[in-house]
Amino acid sequence: MDHSMHAQRPTGTALTRLAVSATLHCLTGCAIGEVLGMVIGTALGWNDVQTIVLAVALAFVFGYAFTIGPVMRSGLSLRAAIPVALAADTISITVMEIVDNAIMLAVPGAMEAHLDSWLFWGALAFALAVAFVVTVPINRWLISRGKGHAVVHAYHRGGHADPHTGPHGTGPTAGAPTAEPHDGHTSR
């Protein structure tokens, strides 16, 4: 491990801000997929398992897409951007999906509620909010160790890191690019 990179990682408030930003970015992709999956499953009268499987699959698709696009704009090919997104987003999306689907199942009647029901939308909004709160400290921990959002951050800064070795020659999950907020860009 290159310990010189440790000093470049944000700490304290800056780290928390970056974790919140990364989690909001993740939440956006996850929420689009989750809501779309829940709406489709509910509208088609699918059972809970079918609806959740669709919602989770779409949450991962949209969550990864929200990272792959900006990484590709930095100059990487789709083939190179996919492993970067997988390394950056898998833990965050997984945690969000476990939390929000568990809450949807725990709220009595939420999964059976119709799309015009405040119960459905209220439970879904509550579930996503709780998933956000649970995921921020996880993203904070990952970023502090050069993982998660930190993996992608070098690509957003215009760095054209080698997709096979990462921005610092240590692999896409081990490289510790600087993870400081920049220009208000909230991509993770």
C-alpha positions as CSV (number, residue, x, y, z in Angstrom):
1,M,0.0,0.0,0.0
2,D,1.3,3.4,-0.9
3,H,1.1,5.2,2.5
4,S,1.9,8.6,0.9
5,M,-1.6,8.6,-0.6
6,H,-3.2,8.4,2.8
7,A,-2.3,12.0,3.5
8,Q,-4.2,13.1,0.4
9,R,-7.5,11.5,1.4
10,P,-10.0,13.8,3.0
11,T,-10.8,13.6,6.7
12,G,-13.3,15.0,9.1
13,T,-16.0,17.3,7.6
14,A,-14.6,17.0,4.0
15,L,-14.8,13.3,4.2
16,T,-18.3,13.4,5.5
17,R,-19.3,15.9,2.7
18,L,-17.8,13.6,0.1
19,A,-19.6,10.6,1.6
20,V,-22.9,12.4,1.6
21,S,-22.4,13.5,-2.0
22,A,-21.4,10.0,-3.1
23,T,-24.4,8.5,-1.3
24,L,-26.8,11.0,-2.9
25,H,-25.4,10.1,-6.3
26,C,-25.9,6.4,-5.5
27,L,-29.3,7.0,-4.1
28,T,-30.3,8.7,-7.3
29,G,-29.5,5.8,-9.5
30,C,-30.8,3.3,-7.0
31,A,-34.1,5.2,-6.4
32,I,-34.8,5.4,-10.2
33,G,-34.4,1.7,-10.5
34,E,-36.1,0.9,-7.3
35,V,-39.1,3.1,-8.0
36,L,-39.4,1.9,-11.6
37,G,-39.2,-1.8,-10.4
38,M,-41.8,-1.3,-7.6
39,V,-44.1,0.6,-10.0
40,I,-43.9,-2.1,-12.7
41,G,-44.2,-5.0,-10.3
42,T,-47.1,-3.3,-8.4
43,A,-48.9,-2.3,-11.7
44,L,-48.6,-5.9,-13.0
45,G,-49.8,-7.4,-9.8
46,W,-46.6,-9.4,-9.3
47,N,-45.9,-11.0,-5.9
48,D,-43.4,-9.5,-3.5
49,V,-40.4,-11.6,-4.6
50,Q,-40.9,-10.8,-8.3
51,T,-41.3,-7.1,-7.7
52,I,-38.3,-7.0,-5.4
53,V,-36.1,-8.9,-7.9
54,L,-37.0,-6.5,-10.7
55,A,-36.5,-3.4,-8.4
56,V,-33.1,-4.6,-7.2
57,A,-32.0,-5.5,-10.8
58,L,-33.0,-2.1,-12.1
59,A,-31.4,-0.3,-9.1
60,F,-28.1,-2.0,-9.9
61,V,-28.5,-1.1,-13.7
62,F,-29.2,2.5,-13.0
63,G,-26.7,2.8,-10.1
64,Y,-23.9,1.5,-12.3
65,A,-25.0,3.5,-15.3
66,F,-24.8,6.7,-13.3
67,T,-21.1,5.9,-12.7
68,I,-20.2,4.4,-16.0
69,G,-21.3,7.4,-18.0
70,P,-19.1,10.0,-16.3
71,V,-16.2,7.6,-16.2
72,M,-16.5,7.0,-20.0
73,R,-16.7,10.8,-20.5
74,S,-13.2,11.0,-18.9
75,G,-11.9,8.9,-21.8
76,L,-12.3,5.2,-20.7
77,S,-14.0,2.7,-23.0
78,L,-17.2,0.9,-21.8
79,R,-15.1,-2.2,-21.3
80,A,-12.7,-0.3,-19.0
81,A,-15.4,1.7,-17.2
82,I,-17.5,-1.3,-16.1
83,P,-14.9,-2.8,-13.7
84,V,-14.4,0.7,-12.2
85,A,-18.1,1.1,-11.6
86,L,-18.4,-2.4,-10.1
87,A,-15.5,-1.7,-7.7
88,A,-16.9,1.7,-6.8
89,D,-20.6,1.0,-6.4
90,T,-21.3,-2.6,-5.5
91,I,-21.1,-2.3,-1.7
92,S,-23.1,1.0,-1.6
93,I,-25.9,-0.3,-3.9
94,T,-26.1,-3.6,-2.1
95,V,-26.5,-1.9,1.3
96,M,-29.1,0.5,-0.1
97,E,-31.1,-2.4,-1.7
98,I,-31.0,-4.6,1.4
99,V,-32.2,-1.7,3.6
100,D,-34.9,-0.2,1.5
101,N,-36.4,-3.6,0.5
102,A,-36.4,-4.8,4.0
103,I,-38.3,-1.7,5.1
104,M,-40.8,-2.1,2.2
105,L,-41.4,-5.7,3.4
106,A,-41.6,-4.6,7.1
107,V,-44.2,-1.9,6.5
108,P,-47.6,-3.6,6.8
109,G,-49.4,-3.4,3.4
110,A,-46.8,-1.4,1.6
111,M,-46.0,-4.1,-1.0
112,E,-49.7,-4.8,-1.6
113,A,-50.7,-1.1,-1.8
114,H,-51.7,0.3,-5.1
115,L,-49.8,3.0,-7.0
116,D,-52.4,5.6,-6.0
117,S,-51.9,4.9,-2.3
118,W,-50.0,7.2,0.0
119,L,-48.9,4.0,1.9
120,F,-47.0,2.8,-1.1
121,W,-45.3,6.1,-1.9
122,G,-44.8,7.0,1.8
123,A,-43.2,3.6,2.6
124,L,-41.0,3.8,-0.4
125,A,-39.8,7.3,0.4
126,F,-39.2,6.4,4.0
127,A,-37.3,3.2,2.9
128,L,-35.0,5.2,0.6
129,A,-34.4,7.8,3.2
130,V,-33.4,5.2,5.8
131,A,-31.2,3.5,3.2
132,F,-29.4,6.8,2.6
133,V,-28.8,7.3,6.3
134,V,-27.4,3.8,6.7
135,T,-25.2,4.0,3.6
136,V,-23.5,7.4,4.3
137,P,-21.2,6.0,7.1
138,I,-20.4,3.0,4.9
139,N,-19.4,5.2,2.0
140,R,-17.4,7.4,4.4
141,W,-15.5,4.4,5.6
142,L,-14.9,3.2,2.0
143,I,-13.7,6.6,0.8
144,S,-11.4,7.0,3.8
145,R,-9.6,3.8,2.7
146,G,-9.4,4.8,-1.0
147,K,-12.3,2.5,-2.0
148,G,-15.9,3.2,-3.2
149,H,-16.3,6.7,-4.6
150,A,-12.6,7.3,-4.2
151,V,-11.9,4.7,-7.0
152,V,-13.9,6.7,-9.5
153,H,-12.9,10.1,-8.4
154,A,-9.6,10.2,-10.3
155,Y,-11.5,9.7,-13.5
156,H,-13.8,12.6,-12.8
157,R,-10.9,14.9,-12.3
158,G,-9.8,14.4,-15.9
159,G,-7.2,11.8,-14.9
160,H,-6.8,9.1,-17.5
161,A,-5.7,6.4,-15.2
162,D,-4.9,3.0,-16.6
163,P,-8.1,1.0,-16.2
164,H,-6.2,-2.1,-15.4
165,T,-3.9,-0.7,-12.7
166,G,-6.0,2.2,-11.5
167,P,-4.9,5.8,-11.0
168,H,-1.9,4.9,-8.9
169,G,-0.8,1.5,-10.5
170,T,-2.5,-0.5,-7.7
171,G,-5.7,-1.8,-9.3
172,P,-9.1,-0.3,-9.6
173,T,-10.1,-1.2,-6.1
174,A,-6.8,-0.4,-4.4
175,G,-5.8,2.8,-6.0
176,A,-6.2,5.8,-3.7
177,P,-6.9,8.8,-5.9
178,T,-7.5,12.0,-4.2
179,A,-11.1,12.1,-3.1
180,E,-11.7,15.8,-2.5
181,P,-14.8,17.5,-3.7
182,H,-14.4,19.4,-6.9
183,D,-16.5,21.9,-8.9
184,G,-19.7,20.8,-7.2
185,H,-19.7,17.5,-9.2
186,T,-21.5,14.9,-7.1
187,S,-20.7,11.8,-9.1
188,R,-19.2,9.0,-7.2
